[in-house]
């Protein structure tokens, strides 16, 4: 693998991971809001 290709792949992977974490946290927030709404 050429180095720039590896870096590009790693960068894409990092972006995927951060977006996954963000959507996961957003889902948790929505879940907790729903929980407090139902109480």
PDBQT receptor file of N, H, CA, C and O in Angstrom, charges set to zero:
ATOM      1  N   UNK A   1       0.827  -1.200   0.000  1.00  0.00    +0.000 N 
ATOM      2  CA  UNK A   1       0.000   0.000   0.000  1.00  0.00    +0.000 C 
ATOM      3  C   UNK A   1       0.867   1.259   0.000  1.00  0.00    +0.000 C 
ATOM      4  O   UNK A   1       1.819   1.352   0.775  1.00  0.00    +0.000 OA
ATOM      5  N   UNK A   2       0.553   2.212  -0.847  1.00  0.00    +0.000 N 
ATOM      6  H   UNK A   2      -0.221   2.137  -1.477  1.00  0.00    +0.000 HD
ATOM      7  CA  UNK A   2       1.203   3.528  -0.754  1.00  0.00    +0.000 C 
ATOM      8  C   UNK A   2       0.732   4.226   0.527  1.00  0.00    +0.000 C 
ATOM      9  O   UNK A   2      -0.390   4.023   0.992  1.00  0.00    +0.000 OA
ATOM     10  N   UNK A   3       1.612   5.041   1.072  1.00  0.00    +0.000 N 
ATOM     11  H   UNK A   3       2.523   5.205   0.694  1.00  0.00    +0.000 HD
ATOM     12  CA  UNK A   3       1.323   5.670   2.361  1.00  0.00    +0.000 C 
ATOM     13  C   UNK A   3       0.084   6.558   2.310  1.00  0.00    +0.000 C 
ATOM     14  O   UNK A   3      -0.736   6.525   3.227  1.00  0.00    +0.000 OA
ATOM     15  N   UNK A   4      -0.062   7.352   1.250  1.00  0.00    +0.000 N 
ATOM     16  H   UNK A   4       0.604   7.379   0.505  1.00  0.00    +0.000 HD
ATOM     17  CA  UNK A   4      -1.202   8.278   1.201  1.00  0.00    +0.000 C 
ATOM     18  C   UNK A   4      -2.525   7.515   1.129  1.00  0.00    +0.000 C 
ATOM     19  O   UNK A   4      -3.550   7.994   1.615  1.00  0.00    +0.000 OA
ATOM     20  N   UNK A   5      -2.499   6.331   0.524  1.00  0.00    +0.000 N 
ATOM     21  H   UNK A   5      -1.667   5.941   0.130  1.00  0.00    +0.000 HD
ATOM     22  CA  UNK A   5      -3.710   5.512   0.452  1.00  0.00    +0.000 C 
ATOM     23  C   UNK A   5      -4.080   4.999   1.844  1.00  0.00    +0.000 C 
ATOM     24  O   UNK A   5      -5.247   5.000   2.234  1.00  0.00    +0.000 OA
ATOM     25  N   UNK A   6      -3.055   4.560   2.584  1.00  0.00    +0.000 N 
ATOM     26  H   UNK A   6      -2.107   4.560   2.267  1.00  0.00    +0.000 HD
ATOM     27  CA  UNK A   6      -3.281   4.076   3.947  1.00  0.00    +0.000 C 
ATOM     28  C   UNK A   6      -3.844   5.184   4.827  1.00  0.00    +0.000 C 
ATOM     29  O   UNK A   6      -4.771   4.966   5.607  1.00  0.00    +0.000 OA
ATOM     30  N   UNK A   7      -3.265   6.386   4.689  1.00  0.00    +0.000 N 
ATOM     31  H   UNK A   7      -2.512   6.563   4.055  1.00  0.00    +0.000 HD
ATOM     32  CA  UNK A   7      -3.729   7.518   5.485  1.00  0.00    +0.000 C 
ATOM     33  C   UNK A   7      -5.175   7.859   5.157  1.00  0.00    +0.000 C 
ATOM     34  O   UNK A   7      -5.966   8.181   6.042  1.00  0.00    +0.000 OA
ATOM     35  N   UNK A   8      -5.509   7.784   3.870  1.00  0.00    +0.000 N 
ATOM     36  H   UNK A   8      -4.866   7.523   3.151  1.00  0.00    +0.000 HD
ATOM     37  CA  UNK A   8      -6.875   8.084   3.448  1.00  0.00    +0.000 C 
ATOM     38  C   UNK A   8      -7.852   7.072   4.050  1.00  0.00    +0.000 C 
ATOM     39  O   UNK A   8      -8.922   7.439   4.536  1.00  0.00    +0.000 OA
ATOM     40  N   UNK A   9      -7.468   5.799   4.011  1.00  0.00    +0.000 N 
ATOM     41  H   UNK A   9      -6.598   5.502   3.616  1.00  0.00    +0.000 HD
ATOM     42  CA  UNK A   9      -8.316   4.752   4.576  1.00  0.00    +0.000 C 
ATOM     43  C   UNK A   9      -8.494   4.941   6.080  1.00  0.00    +0.000 C 
ATOM     44  O   UNK A   9      -9.599   4.807   6.604  1.00  0.00    +0.000 OA
ATOM     45  N   UNK A  10      -7.393   5.256   6.770  1.00  0.00    +0.000 N 
ATOM     46  H   UNK A  10      -6.494   5.365   6.344  1.00  0.00    +0.000 HD
ATOM     47  CA  UNK A  10      -7.458   5.463   8.211  1.00  0.00    +0.000 C 
ATOM     48  C   UNK A  10      -8.328   6.658   8.555  1.00  0.00    +0.000 C 
ATOM     49  O   UNK A  10      -9.085   6.635   9.526  1.00  0.00    +0.000 OA
ATOM     50  N   UNK A  11      -8.210   7.716   7.735  1.00  0.00    +0.000 N 
ATOM     51  H   UNK A  11      -7.596   7.735   6.946  1.00  0.00    +0.000 HD
ATOM     52  CA  UNK A  11      -9.005   8.913   7.977  1.00  0.00    +0.000 C 
ATOM     53  C   UNK A  11     -10.495   8.610   7.796  1.00  0.00    +0.000 C 
ATOM     54  O   UNK A  11     -11.327   9.044   8.593  1.00  0.00    +0.000 OA
ATOM     55  N   UNK A  12     -10.819   7.859   6.736  1.00  0.00    +0.000 N 
ATOM     56  H   UNK A  12     -10.143   7.507   6.089  1.00  0.00    +0.000 HD
ATOM     57  CA  UNK A  12     -12.211   7.489   6.507  1.00  0.00    +0.000 C 
ATOM     58  C   UNK A  12     -12.741   6.650   7.665  1.00  0.00    +0.000 C 
ATOM     59  O   UNK A  12     -13.883   6.816   8.092  1.00  0.00    +0.000 OA
ATOM     60  N   UNK A  13     -11.901   5.750   8.167  1.00  0.00    +0.000 N 
ATOM     61  H   UNK A  13     -10.973   5.615   7.821  1.00  0.00    +0.000 HD
ATOM     62  CA  UNK A  13     -12.302   4.895   9.281  1.00  0.00    +0.000 C 
ATOM     63  C   UNK A  13     -12.573   5.737  10.522  1.00  0.00    +0.000 C 
ATOM     64  O   UNK A  13     -13.549   5.508  11.236  1.00  0.00    +0.000 OA
ATOM     65  N   UNK A  14     -11.708   6.709  10.772  1.00  0.00    +0.000 N 
ATOM     66  H   UNK A  14     -10.915   6.896  10.192  1.00  0.00    +0.000 HD
ATOM     67  CA  UNK A  14     -11.884   7.593  11.928  1.00  0.00    +0.000 C 
ATOM     68  C   UNK A  14     -13.181   8.383  11.820  1.00  0.00    +0.000 C 
ATOM     69  O   UNK A  14     -13.908   8.540  12.801  1.00  0.00    +0.000 OA
ATOM     70  N   UNK A  15     -13.463   8.878  10.615  1.00  0.00    +0.000 N 
ATOM     71  H   UNK A  15     -12.872   8.750   9.818  1.00  0.00    +0.000 HD
ATOM     72  CA  UNK A  15     -14.695   9.637  10.395  1.00  0.00    +0.000 C 
ATOM     73  C   UNK A  15     -15.908   8.750  10.655  1.00  0.00    +0.000 C 
ATOM     74  O   UNK A  15     -16.872   9.175  11.290  1.00  0.00    +0.000 OA
ATOM     75  N   UNK A  16     -15.853   7.507  10.156  1.00  0.00    +0.000 N 
ATOM     76  H   UNK A  16     -15.070   7.161   9.640  1.00  0.00    +0.000 HD
ATOM     77  CA  UNK A  16     -16.941   6.557  10.396  1.00  0.00    +0.000 C 
ATOM     78  C   UNK A  16     -17.151   6.342  11.887  1.00  0.00    +0.000 C 
ATOM     79  O   UNK A  16     -18.282   6.342  12.375  1.00  0.00    +0.000 OA
ATOM     80  N   UNK A  17     -16.045   6.158  12.607  1.00  0.00    +0.000 N 
ATOM     81  H   UNK A  17     -15.127   6.157  12.211  1.00  0.00    +0.000 HD
ATOM     82  CA  UNK A  17     -16.125   5.888  14.043  1.00  0.00    +0.000 C 
ATOM     83  C   UNK A  17     -16.722   7.076  14.790  1.00  0.00    +0.000 C 
ATOM     84  O   UNK A  17     -17.600   6.897  15.634  1.00  0.00    +0.000 OA
ATOM     85  N   UNK A  18     -16.254   8.293  14.485  1.00  0.00    +0.000 N 
ATOM     86  H   UNK A  18     -15.541   8.438  13.799  1.00  0.00    +0.000 HD
ATOM     87  CA  UNK A  18     -16.751   9.471  15.198  1.00  0.00    +0.000 C 
ATOM     88  C   UNK A  18     -18.224   9.710  14.887  1.00  0.00    +0.000 C 
ATOM     89  O   UNK A  18     -18.987  10.108  15.768  1.00  0.00    +0.000 OA
ATOM     90  N   UNK A  19     -18.630   9.467  13.635  1.00  0.00    +0.000 N 
ATOM     91  H   UNK A  19     -18.010   9.144  12.920  1.00  0.00    +0.000 HD
ATOM     92  CA  UNK A  19     -20.034   9.641  13.281  1.00  0.00    +0.000 C 
ATOM     93  C   UNK A  19     -20.896   8.604  13.987  1.00  0.00    +0.000 C 
ATOM     94  O   UNK A  19     -22.012   8.900  14.414  1.00  0.00    +0.000 OA
ATOM     95  N   UNK A  20     -20.371   7.382  14.108  1.00  0.00    +0.000 N 
ATOM     96  H   UNK A  20     -19.464   7.141  13.761  1.00  0.00    +0.000 HD
ATOM     97  CA  UNK A  20     -21.096   6.331  14.812  1.00  0.00    +0.000 C 
ATOM     98  C   UNK A  20     -21.297   6.683  16.277  1.00  0.00    +0.000 C 
ATOM     99  O   UNK A  20     -22.384   6.496  16.825  1.00  0.00    +0.000 OA
ATOM    100  N   UNK A  21     -20.241   7.195  16.912  1.00  0.00    +0.000 N 
ATOM    101  H   UNK A  21     -19.359   7.346  16.467  1.00  0.00    +0.000 HD
ATOM    102  CA  UNK A  21     -20.317   7.593  18.319  1.00  0.00    +0.000 C 
ATOM    103  C   UNK A  21     -21.315   8.727  18.483  1.00  0.00    +0.000 C 
ATOM    104  O   UNK A  21     -22.100   8.740  19.432  1.00  0.00    +0.000 OA
ATOM    105  N   UNK A  22     -21.286   9.681  17.556  1.00  0.00    +0.000 N 
ATOM    106  H   UNK A  22     -20.649   9.671  16.786  1.00  0.00    +0.000 HD
ATOM    107  CA  UNK A  22     -22.178  10.836  17.636  1.00  0.00    +0.000 C 
ATOM    108  C   UNK A  22     -23.639  10.402  17.533  1.00  0.00    +0.000 C 
ATOM    109  O   UNK A  22     -24.478  10.834  18.323  1.00  0.00    +0.000 OA
ATOM    110  N   UNK A  23     -23.937   9.546  16.555  1.00  0.00    +0.000 N 
ATOM    111  H   UNK A  23     -23.255   9.195  15.913  1.00  0.00    +0.000 HD
ATOM    112  CA  UNK A  23     -25.316   9.098  16.378  1.00  0.00    +0.000 C 
ATOM    113  C   UNK A  23     -25.753   8.239  17.562  1.00  0.00    +0.000 C 
ATOM    114  O   UNK A  23     -26.921   8.265  17.951  1.00  0.00    +0.000 OA
ATOM    115  N   UNK A  24     -24.813   7.471  18.141  1.00  0.00    +0.000 N 
ATOM    116  H   UNK A  24     -23.864   7.450  17.825  1.00  0.00    +0.000 HD
ATOM    117  CA  UNK A  24     -25.119   6.645  19.312  1.00  0.00    +0.000 C 
ATOM    118  C   UNK A  24     -25.489   7.530  20.503  1.00  0.00    +0.000 C 
ATOM    119  O   UNK A  24     -26.468   7.265  21.200  1.00  0.00    +0.000 OA
ATOM    120  N   UNK A  25     -24.693   8.592  20.732  1.00  0.00    +0.000 N 
ATOM    121  H   UNK A  25     -23.898   8.807  20.165  1.00  0.00    +0.000 HD
ATOM    122  CA  UNK A  25     -24.962   9.508  21.838  1.00  0.00    +0.000 C 
ATOM    123  C   UNK A  25     -26.273  10.252  21.614  1.00  0.00    +0.000 C 
ATOM    124  O   UNK A  25     -27.027  10.495  22.556  1.00  0.00    +0.000 OA
ATOM    125  N   UNK A  26     -26.542  10.618  20.344  1.00  0.00    +0.000 N 
ATOM    126  H   UNK A  26     -25.930  10.421  19.578  1.00  0.00    +0.000 HD
ATOM    127  CA  UNK A  26     -27.785  11.305  20.010  1.00  0.00    +0.000 C 
ATOM    128  C   UNK A  26     -28.976  10.397  20.308  1.00  0.00    +0.000 C 
ATOM    129  O   UNK A  26     -29.999  10.843  20.828  1.00  0.00    +0.000 OA
ATOM    130  N   UNK A  27     -28.823   9.106  19.967  1.00  0.00    +0.000 N 
ATOM    131  H   UNK A  27     -27.992   8.744  19.544  1.00  0.00    +0.000 HD
ATOM    132  CA  UNK A  27     -29.876   8.131  20.242  1.00  0.00    +0.000 C 
ATOM    133  C   UNK A  27     -30.118   7.984  21.741  1.00  0.00    +0.000 C 
ATOM    134  O   UNK A  27     -31.260   7.876  22.187  1.00  0.00    +0.000 OA
ATOM    135  N   UNK A  28     -29.036   7.981  22.511  1.00  0.00    +0.000 N 
ATOM    136  H   UNK A  28     -28.108   8.069  22.149  1.00  0.00    +0.000 HD
ATOM    137  CA  UNK A  28     -29.160   7.887  23.971  1.00  0.00    +0.000 C 
ATOM    138  C   UNK A  28     -29.903   9.096  24.524  1.00  0.00    +0.000 C 
ATOM    139  O   UNK A  28     -30.762   8.961  25.396  1.00  0.00    +0.000 OA
ATOM    140  N   UNK A  29     -29.568  10.279  24.012  1.00  0.00    +0.000 N 
ATOM    141  H   UNK A  29     -28.871  10.389  23.304  1.00  0.00    +0.000 HD
ATOM    142  CA  UNK A  29     -30.223  11.509  24.463  1.00  0.00    +0.000 C 
ATOM    143  C   UNK A  29     -31.718  11.442  24.190  1.00  0.00    +0.000 C 
ATOM    144  O   UNK A  29     -32.532  11.776  25.051  1.00  0.00    +0.000 OA
ATOM    145  N   UNK A  30     -32.075  11.005  22.974  1.00  0.00    +0.000 N 
ATOM    146  H   UNK A  30     -31.414  10.734  22.275  1.00  0.00    +0.000 HD
ATOM    147  CA  UNK A  30     -33.482  10.886  22.606  1.00  0.00    +0.000 C 
ATOM    148  C   UNK A  30     -34.182   9.893  23.523  1.00  0.00    +0.000 C 
ATOM    149  O   UNK A  30     -35.308  10.124  23.963  1.00  0.00    +0.000 OA
ATOM    150  N   UNK A  31     -33.505   8.789  23.804  1.00  0.00    +0.000 N 
ATOM    151  H   UNK A  31     -32.590   8.601  23.447  1.00  0.00    +0.000 HD
ATOM    152  CA  UNK A  31     -34.062   7.745  24.663  1.00  0.00    +0.000 C 
ATOM    153  C   UNK A  31     -34.348   8.288  26.063  1.00  0.00    +0.000 C 
ATOM    154  O   UNK A  31     -35.405   8.021  26.635  1.00  0.00    +0.000 OA
ATOM    155  N   UNK A  32     -33.392   9.058  26.615  1.00  0.00    +0.000 N 
ATOM    156  H   UNK A  32     -32.533   9.275  26.151  1.00  0.00    +0.000 HD
ATOM    157  CA  UNK A  32     -33.565   9.604  27.957  1.00  0.00    +0.000 C 
ATOM    158  C   UNK A  32     -34.665  10.670  27.980  1.00  0.00    +0.000 C 
ATOM    159  O   UNK A  32     -35.418  10.774  28.948  1.00  0.00    +0.000 OA
ATOM    160  N   UNK A  33     -34.749  11.457  26.906  1.00  0.00    +0.000 N 
ATOM    161  H   UNK A  33     -34.137  11.373  26.120  1.00  0.00    +0.000 HD
ATOM    162  CA  UNK A  33     -35.808  12.465  26.820  1.00  0.00    +0.000 C 
ATOM    163  C   UNK A  33     -37.166  11.782  26.823  1.00  0.00    +0.000 C 
ATOM    164  O   UNK A  33     -38.098  12.238  27.485  1.00  0.00    +0.000 OA
ATOM    165  N   UNK A  34     -37.272  10.686  26.079  1.00  0.00    +0.000 N 
ATOM    166  H   UNK A  34     -36.514  10.316  25.541  1.00  0.00    +0.000 HD
ATOM    167  CA  UNK A  34     -38.510   9.917  26.029  1.00  0.00    +0.000 C 
ATOM    168  C   UNK A  34     -38.822   9.352  27.410  1.00  0.00    +0.000 C 
ATOM    169  O   UNK A  34     -39.978   9.344  27.834  1.00  0.00    +0.000 OA
ATOM    170  N   UNK A  35     -37.790   8.880  28.112  1.00  0.00    +0.000 N 
ATOM    171  H   UNK A  35     -36.851   8.887  27.767  1.00  0.00    +0.000 HD
ATOM    172  CA  UNK A  35     -37.969   8.324  29.455  1.00  0.00    +0.000 C 
ATOM    173  C   UNK A  35     -38.492   9.358  30.436  1.00  0.00    +0.000 C 
ATOM    174  O   UNK A  35     -39.394   9.060  31.220  1.00  0.00    +0.000 OA
ATOM    175  N   UNK A  36     -37.945  10.565  30.409  1.00  0.00    +0.000 N 
ATOM    176  H   UNK A  36     -37.213  10.806  29.773  1.00  0.00    +0.000 HD
ATOM    177  CA  UNK A  36     -38.393  11.609  31.328  1.00  0.00    +0.000 C 
ATOM    178  C   UNK A  36     -39.789  12.086  30.930  1.00  0.00    +0.000 C 
ATOM    179  O   UNK A  36     -40.567  12.503  31.788  1.00  0.00    +0.000 OA
ATOM    180  N   UNK A  37     -40.111  12.028  29.645  1.00  0.00    +0.000 N 
ATOM    181  H   UNK A  37     -39.480  11.689  28.948  1.00  0.00    +0.000 HD
ATOM    182  CA  UNK A  37     -41.425  12.446  29.164  1.00  0.00    +0.000 C 
ATOM    183  C   UNK A  37     -42.501  11.468  29.645  1.00  0.00    +0.000 C 
ATOM    184  O   UNK A  37     -43.624  11.873  29.949  1.00  0.00    +0.000 OA
ATOM    185  N   UNK A  38     -42.151  10.179  29.711  1.00  0.00    +0.000 N 
ATOM    186  H   UNK A  38     -41.239   9.851  29.464  1.00  0.00    +0.000 HD
ATOM    187  CA  UNK A  38     -43.122   9.157  30.093  1.00  0.00    +0.000 C 
ATOM    188  C   UNK A  38     -43.335   9.080  31.606  1.00  0.00    +0.000 C 
ATOM    189  O   UNK A  38     -44.334   8.512  32.048  1.00  0.00    +0.000 OA
ATOM    190  N   UNK A  39     -42.444   9.624  32.394  1.00  0.00    +0.000 N 
ATOM    191  H   UNK A  39     -41.633  10.086  32.035  1.00  0.00    +0.000 HD
ATOM    192  CA  UNK A  39     -42.585   9.552  33.849  1.00  0.00    +0.000 C 
ATOM    193  C   UNK A  39     -43.732  10.416  34.350  1.00  0.00    +0.000 C 
ATOM    194  O   UNK A  39     -43.986  10.468  35.554  1.00  0.00    +0.000 OA
TER     195      UNK A  39
